[in-house]
Amino acid sequence: MTEQSLLARSIKTILMAGVGSAFLAGAPAFAQDANQDVDVQGVQTTDEQESSAEEQPERIQVTGSRIRTDAFANETPIDIISAEEATEQGLATLGDLLRTSTVAAGSSQITSALTVGYVTSGGAGAETISMRGLGANRTLVLLNGRRAGPAGTRGQVSAFDMNALPISAIERVEVLKDGASSLYGSDAVAGVINIITKKGDDKSISVDISQPFESGGERQRINASIGETYDKGSYRFVLDYNAQRELKRGDRDFYRCSQRYLFTPEGERADPIDPRTGDYHCNDTPYGLWLYDLGTGNIPRTPTGTYGFYDYDGFLGSNGYDSINDTASGPGDLRSPEGFYFVGYDKESDPLWGKQHPFTDKESMVPETVTASAFLQGDYSLTDTTTLYGELLHSSRETETQGYRQFWTADVGYIPVQALAGNWSGNAYAMPVHLTDHYGADVKVDYTRFVAGLEGSLGFWDWDISYQNSYNKGTYGNKVIFRDSMLMAQNNAVTGGSCNGEVTEFSGKTCVDVPFGDAQLLYGNPSDEVRNFLFGYEQGETIYKQQTLEGYITGDLFTLPAGPVGAAFGASYQRDELDDQPGEQSANGNSWGLSSASRTAGSQNSRAVFGEVRVPVLADVFLAQRVDITGSARWTDVSTYGSDTTFKLGLNWEINDDWRIRASRGTSFRSPALFELFLAGQTGFGGQMAVDPCYNYGARYEEGNVSEQVYQNCQADGIPLDYDGAGTSSATLVTSGGAGNLEAETSVAESAGIVWTSPENTFAASVDYYDVDISGQIASLGGADIVRSCYTSENFPNDPLCELFTRNDGTNGDWGIDTVNGGYVNIASQGTRGVDINLTYQDEFDFGRVRVNLEHTNQIEQRYQLFADSEPSQWIGEIGYPKHVGLLTSTFARDDWSLTWTMRYVDKTNDYEYFDDTNETSYRGEDVTFVAETPTTFYHTLSGNMTFADAFDVTVGVANLFDKEPPMVSPSYVRSVGNATLYSQYDNLGRRVFANVTYNF
C-alpha cells in the first residue's frame, strides 16, 4: 500500500470525525474497511505502515498550519465536530453545535437567551463563542480558512455571529485549541474555529422541527442544498430558513415566580407564604409607593422601610386586612385613596405585596428569531495548475424581545404625598415606583460576505491568493422613556404646577400632567395621553465592514535524512471600519434610566508578513518513528497603535505506531477592537453606595469594613464621617474609547499532550495540558474601580486616577460623586489552565457496530486581575465556570439504522466566595441560609436514524430526555430568572422531541 493511498483513506475517515476524535460520527462511517485508520485529535495510525521515501505523497492543509502535509498528525490538538452531530442531537444553529464542545462548555456563552435584558456585544439575538472563557473577541472564526467578519448591532460588535451561517451548509468544524496569532493574526488568542462547508455532488431538501413538551420555544427549519461537480470544477448552493419561536417567562414554572428560596437552620423553607395562593411568596420586581415617615402615627417604622400597595384583586379588603385609612386616627397620619395598604415592613406583611405582575409572564426568555440565509460557493479550473474559486454568503436575521421595567421619580426623589394622584394627606413623603411593559427591542441584521481567490501550483509549491469582503448592516429599535418628559412631569409634581402647553426639548412632546402614584399608572396601565407623552421608540444603525487580502505559498525547501523541510510564507492586508449611530434619544441623552451613547465610528488598517517552517529531525529510529519541529513567526503593523511580532514553536514526536507526544509554545496578540478605540462618551448612572468608598465611612471604619488608607484619604478630602448620601443623586458614569492610548493585548500559550492508539485500532486516548496567560488585557475601567483606586492610593490626591472624577462640594449636604470619566485601558491580566481528555472506542461485531466517544475538560484555573496590586480572582468552581465538563456520545448501528445516546454533564459549582464563604444570612431577624450553588447536572439526548429507499434519511429523537430543569437558586445571590440559574450550560426549554427528514436526490 502506498503512503498516498493511506492518506486518502485517512482523510475520508477524519472528515467524518466527531467531537474530539476521528472515530466516525454516523452510522455510514462504520462501512469503512476493517483496516481503516483511526485518528485522535490529529493522530494518524494504521495497521499497515508500508511507505516509500521516493514517492511524493498527497498534500493537504489543516487548521493550525499553513504548510500542506502528508498526515493529520499535528503538534497542537484539534477537535473535529461533524455537522451530523447537530442532526443527532436536535441542534439547529452553529452556536448550538459549538457549545457542545467542552472548549466552550467550560464558561457561560452569549446566547440569544442571555441577550434579553442584558447589554451584550453584538446586540439582541447575537450568538458568539468564547473559547476557554477568554472572550469571543479572543476567538478567531474562519470560514474555509479565511476570516469571517463581525456581525451584529450596537457599537460593541466585534465577533462573528454564529447565526449568520446556516448549519445546513456546514460539513464540519475544526477547533484549534491553542493560540495561533503567528499563523492567523490578531484575535487568535484562545484558539481558532475553522468552519468547513460542504462540497460534492449530493443534493437534498431537509425539514427540521423541535417541539418542547410544554409550549414555547418551538423551532422549524427548512433548507435545500444542491451541489454539482464536473470536469472543470464544482459548485454548491444552499438556502436555509430557520424560525425560533419565543419562549416567554410564563411558559415555564421555574421562571414564573422568584421565590426567596431561603431555609431555616433545620433545612425547612423560611419563605413567607402568600395568603392569595397558599404557596411561597413571589418576590419579583416591586412596584408601589416607597414611604418616608415625617411624623405620622400610623406608618410602621422598621429599618427596612414601609411601602404602600394597592389591593388590585380585592383580596386584602375582603379578608379583613387593615387599609392605610383604617390605621389613621391622628391629624398628621397618612391617609390615602381607598384600596391602599401598608406592605413590606415585616415577615407577615411581605407576602401581602403582590409582586407577580402579569408583565413578568410576557418577558422573553428565548427571543423570537427568524433567519433566512443563502450560501453559494464554487471553483473552476482555469488551467491544469490554476483554479478560480469564490464564496457568497448572505443572511438576514430578525429578532424581537419583550420585557418590562420600573420608572419612578428618581430625578427629584421623594415627593410630598399631597403631590400624588388622588386624595393623599399626612406628614409623609413618598416615591412612586411604576411598572411598564414599554421595554424591549427589535433587531434586523443583514450580513453579506464575498470571497474570490486563485489557487494553484508552481512545480512542487502550492500558492493561494484571496480577497474577502464582509458587510454587516444592523438596525436596532428600542422602546424608550423620554427623559425630558419625565423631568417635566416630576418638576410639575414637586412644585404642584400643571401643564400649560409646554413642549419637551428633545422629544417634542406637549406637556401632559402625569398622575404619579395613581393605582393604574403604578400597575402599568397609563392613559393614552400619558403613554404618548412618556413613551417612545428609537432606532439605531450599525455598519461594520471588513476587507482582507491575503496570499501565501507553501512547499518543500529541501530534503533532510528524516524527510523534506516544509515551509510557508505569506502576507496579508486587512481593513476594518465601524460606524454605529445610536437612536436619536440615546444620542441626546434623552432615554430615561438607560445609558446614553454617541456615535462610535473609526477604522484601522493591518498589514502583516508571516512564515512557517516544519523540520523533520528524526525518522525511523529507536523511540522516534518521527520527530518534527515546527516554527512560525508573524510581523503585524496596525495603524491604530503600531507593530508587534508573534511566534510559535511546536513539537510532534511519534514514538511508535501507538504513542505520540506533542507540545507547543507561542505568543499571540489581540489588537484593540474598534469600539474599544472609538467608543464615544457612553453615559450611565451608578448609585453612590456602589461607587463611593467614602459613603458612611466613619461607621464602616469602626466596623472594620474600611481600611486605614481610605479612612485617612476621605478625611483629607473634607468629607464628613457621617456622610450617608442623603439628598444625593446618582453618579454619572462616562465610558469612552482609548484611541491613542491602547496597545495590543499580548499572551503566551503553552500546551503539552500525549496520544495513544491501540494496536488493533479500536481504542484511542489523548491527554493535553493547556496554559494561556494574557497580559495588558484591555478592560473598561468603571466608575467604582476608578474612585476606589484613588482613595486606596498612597499618592492621594495626586494619583492620576483621582483626576478622572469630580465630587460635589457639600452644598446642602451633598458630598456625592458627580461625574466619573472611565474608559478602555491596558491594565488587566487573565489566564486559564486545564487538561483536555479524549477517549474513543469503536468496533464491529456480527450484531452491529459500536462507537463511543468521551470528551472531558478539567479546568484547573481561570484567573482575572484588574490591577497589578489587585487580589487575583479565581473563577473555577463558581457558577458559570465548572471545574469539570464533558460530553459522552455512544452510537449503535446496524444495516440502515442507528441509535445515538448523548450525555452532557456540568460539574457542581457555587458562588459562596462572594459572601465570605458562607450561605448564612438573616431574614426579618431570623437566621436563614440561601442557595448559591448548583449540583452536578446531566442532560441526555436519545435519537434514531434510518434510511428509506436509498433517498430518505429520517432522524427522530428526544432532547433533555429526563426533563431536567435548571438548578434552583436564591435569586438575591445568583444571576437567575425566577429561581432558575441563567447560564448557558443549563437547558431552559425542557424535554422536547426533534425530527429531521432529508430527501436526497
N, C-alpha and C positions, 0 to 999 in steps of 0.2 A: 504493500500500500504506500502510495506516495504521500509526502508531507502536505502537498496541495489538497489532495482528496480528503485527508484527515481534517484539514482546516475547514474545508467546505462543509463537511458534516458537522463540525463543531459549531460553525456559525448557525446552521439550521437549529441545532439544539439550544444554543444560548438565546437566540431571538425569541424562543417560546418560553423563556425562563420566567419564573415567578419572583416574588419579592425575596431578595436576599440570596437567591440561589439560581442555578441554571437547571434545576430539576424542572421538568416540563409542567407548564401551567394548566393545561387542559387535557381532557381525555385523548384527543387525537395525538398528543405528544407521545403517548405510550406506544404508538405504532412504529417507533424508531427501531432500528436494528438492535439486536441484543448486544452488540459490541459498541453501542453508541457511547459518545464521550459524555463526561459529567463535568460541569463547570460550577464552581462555587466562588462567588464574588471575584470572578476573574481568574480562577484556577483552571487550567486545561490539563486533563489527563485522558489516557485511553489505554485499552488493553493491548493495543498494537503500537509499537514505538519505532517502526521502521522509518528511517529518514535518510535523506541523501544530501550532503552538503553541496553537491554540484547542482541540484535542482533549485530553481528560483521559485519560492513559494508564493502563493496568492497573498496579497497585502490588503489589510482592512484598517480602518481607523475607528477607535472607540473614545468615549468621553474620558478625559484625563490625560490625553496625549495628542499632539499634532502629528506624531510620527505614525505612518502606516506600518503595522507589524504583522507577523505571521501567526499570532496567537492572541487570545484574550488575557493571557497572564499579564497582570499589571501590578505596579508597586503600591497602588492605593486601592482601597475597597470600593467597589461599585455595586449598588443594588440595581437589579433589573426588574422592573414592575411591568408585567404584561397587562395590556388593556382587557384581556379576557377576565382578569380578576374583578374588574368592575362589574361585568355581567354576572359572575358567580356570586358576588356579594350584594347585588342590587344597588350599585353606586352609579350616580347619574352625571357627575362632573369630575373634571380633572382634580379639583381640590379635594373632593371626597376620596378619590383614589390615593392621592399622595398622603393624606392624613392617616391612612392605614399603616404607612411605613413608620417604624419606630424612630427614625431620624426626625420625624415631625411630631409623633405622638408624645414625646417627652416634654412638650411645652404646649401651652394653650395657644391655638392658632386663631387668626382673624377669619371668622366665617361670616356668612350673611346674617346669621342669628345674632352675633356679637356686635354687628354694626347698628343695631337698633337701640337707640337711647344712649349710644356712646359715639364720641368723635374718633374715628379711626382713619388711618391712612388709606386712601383710595375711595373713601366715602361709603354711603349706604349701599349694601349689597355686594361689595367687593370681597373677594376671597383670595388670600395670599398664603404663601408657605414660608415659615421661618424654620430653617434647618438648625438643629441643636439649640433652639430657643434664643438664637443670637439676633433675630430680627429679619423680616422679609427683605429689607434693603441690604442685607449682607448675604443674601442667597441669590446667585445668578441663575436666571432662567434662559435657556437656549431652546430654539425650535429648529430641529435638524442641524444642530451645531452652530447656529447663528443667533445673535441676540434677539430677544423679543422685547420691544419697548414697553414702558409702563402704560398702564391703563387705569382709569378711574376718574374720580371727581375731587374737587377741592384742592387747595394749594399743596397738600402733603402727598399728592400722588407721586410714587417713586418706584413701585414694583409692578410686575406683570399680574394682571387679574386672571385667575385661573378659569373664570367664566368665559373668557374670550375665545378659547379654542374648544370646539366640540370633541367630546371623548370618542365619538364615532370615527374621527379622523386619525386616531392615535393607534399605533401598533404596540409601542412600549415606551417606558420612561427609564432612562439611565440616570441614576442618582450617584454622583461622585461625592463621597462623604469625606471630603478633605479640601482644604484651602487650595485655590488654583489661580491666583491672580497672575502668576508668572506666565500662565498659558492663555488665560481668557480676559485678563484685565480687571478693572475695578468691579467691586461687589462680590467677587467670588471668595469671600472671607470664610464663610461656614461651609461652602460647597457649591456644587453645580447641579442643576436639574436640566437634563437634556431630553426634550420631548421628540420622539421619533415618530413620524407619520407613516401611514400605510402606503405600500406600493403593490404592484402586481395586477393580475387580470380579474380578480374577483369583483363581483357586482352584487349588491344586496340592498334590501329595504328592511328596516328594523322598526319595531314598535316596542317601547318600554313603558311600564307603569309601575308605580309604587303606591300602595294603598294601606295607610295605617288602619289598625283595627278600630281606633277611635277617629272621629272626624277631625280634619285639619292636617295640613302638611302633605297633601296628596301631590303626586308628580306624574306628568305624562311627557313622553318624548317620542318623536318620530324622526327618522333620518334615512337618507338614501346615500349610498356610496357606490360610485361607478369608476372602475379602473380598467385600463387597457394598456397592453404592451404590444409593440410592433418592432420591426427590424431596426428602425432608426431611433426609437425612444419609447416613452410611456407617458401616461397622464392619469390623474385621479381627480374626481370632482365629488365633493361631499356637501350635502345640505342637511341641516340639523335644526330642529325646533324643540325647545325644552321649556316646559311650563312648571314652575314650582309654585304650588298654591300656598296661601298664607296659613300659618299656624298661629292662632290667637291665644292669648294667655288663658282665656276662659275655656279653651279646648282641652286643657289638661288639669286634673285636680291638683297636681303637685305645684302648679304655677298660680292657681287661683287665689290662694289665701296665704298671706305672710304671717303665720303664727310666730310668736316669740320663740318658741321651741326651747324653753327653759325647764330645768329639772331640779327637784329637791335633792339634798344630800343622800336621801334613800333611793333615789332613782325614779321617783314619781314625777309626773308632769306638774310644773309650777305655773303654767299659763292660767290667766283668768278665763272663766267660762262666759261666753256671750249668752245672755239670757234669751236673745232672739232665736238662736239656733241650738242652744244646748251643747255647742262644741266650743273648742278653744277659739279665743278672740282673734280676728284678723287685724293685725296691726300694720295696715298698709298706709299709703301716703295720706297724711292728715289734712283736714280742711275744717274751717270753722273760725272761731274767734279766740285769739290769744289775749287773755285778760291781764290787766295790771291794776292792782288794787291801790287806790289813793285814800282809803279811809272808809270803805263801806263796811257794813256789819255782816254781810251775807256771802261774800266771796270766800270760799275755803282757801286758807293760806297754807301753802305747802312749799317746800324747797324746789319742787319740780314744776310749779305753776299750776294754773287752773284755766280751763278752756270752756268756751261756750259752743253748744252744738244744737242744731235744730232737729226736732223729732219728725223726720220726714215720713216715716211709715206709721206714726201714731203709737208705736209700741210703748214708749216711755209714759205717755199720758194715760194710756189705757191700762197700765199695770201699776199705777199708784206711785210712780216716782215724782218727787217734788221738782217743779219747774223753777227757773230763776225767780219768777214773780212770787211763787209760793214761799220762797225763803226770805223775801224782802219784808221788812217791818219798819225800819227807821227811815228818816228823811233822806239820808245820803246813800241808802242801799241801792244796789244795782237793780234796775228794772228794765224789762225787755219787751218786745212784741211777744205775743203768745206763741208758745211752742219751743222756746229755748231752754236748755238745761245745762247745769254745770257738769262737766265730764273731765276725766283725765287727771284727777288730783290724788287718787289713791287706787289701791288694787280693786276695790269694789266699783269705782266709777270708770276705770279704764275700759271695761268691755261695753259700757254704755255708749261709747264713742263709735258710731257705725262707720268704719273706715273702708269697708269693702264696697267701694263705689262701682256702679256699672261700667264706668270708663276703664277699669282695670281689666275686665274681661275682653275688651276690644283691642288691647295693646298687642302689637305684632311681636311674636317671638321668633318666627321664621317669616321674613317678608315675602310678599307676592313678587315673584321674579319671572319674567319671560325673556328668553334669549333665543334669537334667531341667528344662525351662522352659516357661512358659505366658505368653503376652502377648496382651492384649486392648486394643483402642483403638476409639473411636467418636466420632461427633459427630452432633448433632441440632439442626436449625434451629427455635428456639422462635418466632421471628418472622422477617420479611424482613431484619431488621438484627441479630439476636442469635442466636448459636449456642452450644449447650452441648457441651462435649467432655470426654473422660476417657480415662485410660490405667490399666491394671493389669498389672504385671509381677510374676511370682513365679518364682524359680529355686531349685533345691536342688542343691548340689554336694557330692560326697563324694570325698575324696582320701586315698590311703593311701601312705605311704612306708616304705621299709625301708633300714636302714643297719647299721653296726657301729661299735664303739668300743673303746678301751682302758680298763682300770681297774687301778690299782696302789696300792701302799702310800704314796700321796702325803702323807698326813697325818702319818706317822711317819718317812718317808724310808727310807733303807737299814736293813735289819734283819740281825741275825746269821744266817749261813747255817744255823746249827743250828735257827733258828725256821722254816725252810722245811719243807714237807711232804716226807717221805722221809728217807733216810739221808744227810744232808749234814754235812760237817765241814771244818774248816780255818780258817785265820786270814783270814777274809774276811767282808765284808758283801755283801748283795745286795738289789736292789729288783725284785721280781717284777712283770712287766707282762703282764696277761692280755688276751685279746680276748673280746668277746661280741657276739652279734647281737641282743641285747636293746636295740635302739635304733631308733627310728622314730616315726612319728606317724600318727594318723588324724584327719581333719578333716571336719566337716559344716557347711556354710554355707547357711542359709535366708535368702533376700533377697526382700523384698516392697516394691514401690514403687507408690504410688497417686497419680494426678493427677486433679484436677477443675477445670474452668475455664469461663469465659464469655468470648466474644469477640464484637465487634460493631462497629457504626459509628454515628457521630453526624454526620450531614452528610458532609463530606469528611474527617472524622477517624475513625481506627480505634482501638479500645481492646481491652485484654486483661487479665483478672484470673485468676490461677490459684493453686491450693493444691497443694503436693507434700509427700507423707509417705513417707519410706523407713524401713524397719525391717530391720536386719541382726541375725541371731542365729547365732553361730558357736560350735561346740563343738570343742575340740581335745584329743585324748588323746595322751599321751606315755608311752613306756616309760622308766622311771627306775631308777636305782640308789639305794637308800636310804643316805643319808649316815650316819644313826645306826647302821645295821647295819655299814657299812664301818668306822666308828670303833671300835665294839665289837670287831669281828674283828681290826683292826690292833693295838689295845691288848693283846688276848689274845696275839697273835703276838709282840709285843715283850717282854711280861712272862713269857711261857711258860705263861700260865694257860689254863684251859679253861672252857667254858661250864658254868654251874650254875643254869640256869633263869632267867637274867636276861631282861628284856623291854626292847626298844628304846623310846626316849622318844616318838617321833612315829609310826613305822610300826607299833608294837605287835607286833613280831616276837619270838618266843622265840629266844634265842641259839643259834647253830649254829657249831661250830668250822669255820672256813674254811681249807682246806689251801693257803695261799699258796705258789706255786711248784710245785704239783702239775702234772705234764705235761698232764693232761687239762683242768685248770682254765685253764692258760695257753692252751690251744688253743680254749677256748670250750665245753668240754663239762663243766659242773659237774653235781654230783649234784642230784637233785630237791630235797633238803633245803637245799643251799646256794643253789640258784636261788630257792627260795621265800623264803629269808632275805634275800638281797641285792637281788633284783629285784622291781619292782612296776610299777604303772600308775596314772596320774592323769589327770584330765580338767578342763580349764578352760572357761570360757564368756565370750564377748564379745557384748555388746549395744551396737549403735550406732543411734541414732535421729536422723533429720534431718527437720525440717519447714520449709517455706518458703511464704511468702505474698507474691505479687508482682503488681503492677498497673502498667500503663503505657498511655499514649495517644500516638498519632503522627498527624501530618498536616502540612498546609502553613500556615505563619503568614501569609505574604503573598507577592506575586509581584514579583520584580525584572526588569529588562530581560532578564537572562540566564536567567530561569526562576523557579519557585517556591522559596521558602525552606522546607525541610522541618525538622521538629522532632519530638522525642520526649521525654516527661517521665514519670517513674515513681517508685515507692517499693517497698521490699521489707523483709521481716522474716524472719529465719532463726534457728532454734534447733537446736543440736547437743548430743547427750548421749552420753556414753561410759561404759560400765561393764564393765571387764574383770576377771574373777575368776580368777586362775590356779589350777591344780590344788593340792590340799592340800599335797603335798610341796614344790612350788616356793614356795608361800606361807610355809611353815615353814622354808625354807632347808634342806630335807632331801633335795634332789635332788643327789646327789654328782656333782661335776665339771661341773655346769651352773649357769647363773645362777639366783639366786632372784628372786622377783618378788612384790610385794604387790599388792593391789587397786588398779587405776587407774580412778578414777571422777571425773567432772566434767561440767560443762555450760557453754555460753556462748550468749548471745543477740547477734544482729547486726541492726542496722536501718540502712537507707540510703535516700537520695533521689538521683536521678540525672537528668541531662538531656543531650540531644544536639541539635545544630543543624547542618544542611548548607546552605551558602550558595553558590549559583551565582554566580561572579564574572564570568565571561566566557562568551560563546557566539557561534559562527559569525563569528569574526573571524580575521584572518591569524595562523597558528600557534597558534590557540586555538579549536578547534572547540567545546571545552567545558572550563571550569576550575571545579572545585568545591573548597571548603574546608569540612572537617567538624571540629567541635569537640565534645568531650564531657567531662563532669565528674561526679564522684560523691563524696558525703559519706557516710562509713560510721562507725558507732559500734558498738564491740564491748565487751561487758560485762567482758571479762577484762583489757582494757588501755587502752581509751579510743577516741578518734576519729581519723580521718585523712581526707584529701582526695586524690583522684587525678584526672588529666586526660589528655586526648589530643587532638592536632591532626593532621589528615590533609589531604593534597593529592592531588587527582585531576585530571591535566592531559591532556586528549585533544588532541594536537597536530593530528592529522588522522585520516582513516579508518584509517591504517596504524600510527601511532605514538602511544604514551601513556606518560606519566611519572607515577609515584605515589610518595608519601613519607608518613611519619608519625613522630611523636614523642609518647611518652606515658609516664606514670608508672603503676606498679602496686604492689600490696602483697599480702602474704600474712599473714593473722592466724595466730597460733600454733595448731598443731593441738592437739587436746585431750590427746593423750598427751605432747606437749612441755610442756604446762602441768601436768598432774596425775600423771605417772608417779611411782609410789610406791616409792622405795627398791629399785630393781633391783640385785642384788648379783652380781658376778662376781669373777674372780681373774686376776691378772697376775703373770708371772714378774718377779723382782727385776731381772734384767738388762735387761728391756724397759722397766721403769718408772723405775728409779733411776739418775740420771746420776752419782751418787757411787759406783756399783758399780766397784770396782777402779780408781778414778780416778787414783791415783798413777802406775801403769804406763801408763795410757792417756794421761795428760798428757805423759809422756816420749816417747810415740809420736806426739804431736801430734794426738791424737784427742779431747782435752778442752780447752775454752777456758780462758783465764786466769781469767775471771769464775767459771766453775763450779768450778775448782780452789780458788780462794780461799774461795768460799762453802761448799764441802764441808768444808774445813779449819776454817772458823769454826764449823761445826756440830759439831765434835769427832769427825768420822768418820775412822778410821784410813786412811792412804794405801793400805794393802794389803787393805782390806775386800773380800772376794770373794764374799760371800753364803753362805758355808758355814754350815750349820745354820739357815738362814733359810727360812721357808715363804713361799708366795706372798702378795702384797699383796692385800687385799680392796678391790675397786673398787665403789663405790656410785654409781649414777646416779639422779638424782631430777628431777622436773619443775621448771619455772621459774615457776610461778604467782606472780603478784605482782611479778615482775621482768621478764618478757618483754614486748617490744613487737613490733609487726608488722615483718616484713621489708619493705623498700621497694626499688623498682627503676625503672630508666629503660630504655625500649626505643625504638630508632630503626630505621627501615627506609627504603630508597630503591630504586626499581626502574624499569626501562624495559621496555615491551612492544611487540612488532611483530607484525603480521599481514600476510601478502602480499595484494596486490590481488585475486588470484584465490581467496583464502581456502583455500589448500592448505597453506601453511607458516605457522607461528607460533612465536614465541620470547619468553621473558621472562627477565630477569636481575634478581635482587633481593638487595640487601645488607642484612644484619641485624646489630644490636649490642644485646645485653642486658647490663645491669650491675646486680647485686643488692648492696645494702648492708644491714648489720645482719642478715646471714643467721643464722638460728637453727642452732646446732651443739651437739652433745653434747660437752662438754669432758671428754675422757677422762683417766684417771689419769696416763699418761705425759706428756701435754701440761701438766697442772697442775704436776707435780713438776719437769719440765724448765724451765717458765717461771719457777718460783720460784727455782731455782738459777742461772738465767741473769740474774736481775734485779739491777740495781744497788741496789735498795732492800731486798735481803735483810737480815734475815729479816722485814722489815716489809711486804713486798709482800702485798696481800690474798690472792693465790693460795697463799701459804705457810700460811695459816690453814685450808686445805681438806684437809690431810693430817697424819697423825701418823707418827712414826718411833720404832722401838724404841730403848731407852736403852743398848744394848751389853751387857746381861747375857748371859753365856755367849757373848760374841762376836756377838750378834745386833743388828746395826745396821740391819736392813731396814725398808723402808716397811711400816707396819702397815695403815692404812686411808686411802683417798683418797675424798673426797666430791665427785664430779663432778655434772654436770647440764647442762641446756639453757640457753644464754645467747646474746644477740645480739652475736656477736663476729666472725663470718666474713664474707667477701665472695666473690662468684662472678660470673663473666661469660663471655659467649661472643660470638664474631663469625664471620661467614661469608657465603657467597654461594650462593643457590639459583638454578639454571639449569634452564629447561624448554624443550625443543624438541619440536615436534609437526609431523607431516605426514600428510595424508590426501588420497586422490584416488580417482576411479572410472574404470575402463577397461573396454573391451569384454570382457576376460577375467576381470574381477573387481574387487574393491575392496581398497584397501591402507590401513592405518593404522599409523603408527609414532609412539611417544612416548618421550622420554628425560627422566627426572628425575634431576638431579645436584646434590649439595651439596658445596661446598668449604668445609670447616671451617678457619677461619684461626686461631682461638684458643679455648681452653676453659681458663679460669684459675680458681684457687681459692686463697684466702689465709685462714689461720686467725686470725692476729693481725695488727694493723696494722703491726707491725715484723717479721712473718714474711716469709720469701722466698716470693713467689707461686709456686704450682705451675702448670705449663703441661702440659696433658694431651694436646693434639692430637699425633697421631703415636704415642701409646702404645697398647698393646693394649687394645681396647675403645673407643678414640677415634680412628678412622681419619681422615686428612685428607680423603679423597675417598670418597664412597659414591654409588651410582647404581642406577637401575632403567630398563632398556630393554625396552619391550613392542612387539611387532610382530604385526599380525593381517592375514591374507589371507582374504577372504570371497567366496563365490560361491553364488548361489541360497540353498539352505537349509543350507549347511555353512560352516564356517570353521576356520582353523588359527591358533593363537596361540603365539608363542615369547616367553618372558620370560627376560631375563638380569639377574641381580642381581650387583653387584660391590662389593667392600670393599677399600680401599687397604691397602698394606703398613703394618705397624706394628712397633714394638719397645719394650722396656722397659729398654734398657741404661742409660738415665739413672739408674736406681736403683742401678747397680753401677759408678759412676764412668765411665760411657760406654765400657765395655769388656765384652767377652764372655770375658775371660781369667780363669781361676781355676786351682786345683790340686786334684788328687785323688790321695791317698796319695803325696804328694811329686812327682807328675808334673804338668807344665804341660799343661793342657787348656783347651778352650773349651766354653761352654754355649750353648744356643739360647734366646733370649728375644725372638724376632721371628716375625712371620707374613708370608707373601708376599701379594701382591695375589691375591685369591681371587674366582673367578667361579662362580656357580651358574646352571644352565639348567633351564627347565621348558618342555615342549612338550605342547600339548593340542589336541584337536579337538572340535568341537561340530557336531551335526547334529539337525535337527528332522524327526520322522517323523509322518506322518498328522495334521499340524497339532495334535498333542496331546502327543507325547513329545519332550522335549529330552534328548539324551544327550551328555555330555561325558566323554571319556576322555583321560588324559594321564600323563606321567611327570615327576615332580619330581626335582630333583638328577640330571639326565639322565646325567651322566658320573660319578656316584657319587663326588663329591668329599668327601674326609674332612676333619675339622677339622685345622688346621695342627698339626704336631708341635713340641713344645717340651720343654725340660728342666724337669721338674716342681718342682725345688727353687727355681726362679726365676720361674715364671709360674703363675697360677691355672689348674689343669688337673686332669683325672682321667685316669689312665693317662698318656699323653703328648699327649693332645688338649686344646687350649685350651678353657676353659669360659666362653665369652662368647656372648651371644645372636646375634651376627652370623653365627655358624658353624653349619652344619647338622650335627646329630648322629644323624639317622635313616638317612642314606644314600639310595640310589636307591629310589624307591617308585612304584608305579602307583596312580593315583587315578581314581575314576569317580563320576559323578553322573547319576542318572536321575530326571527330573522328569515327572510326568504332570499336564497341565493340563486342567482340566475346568470 
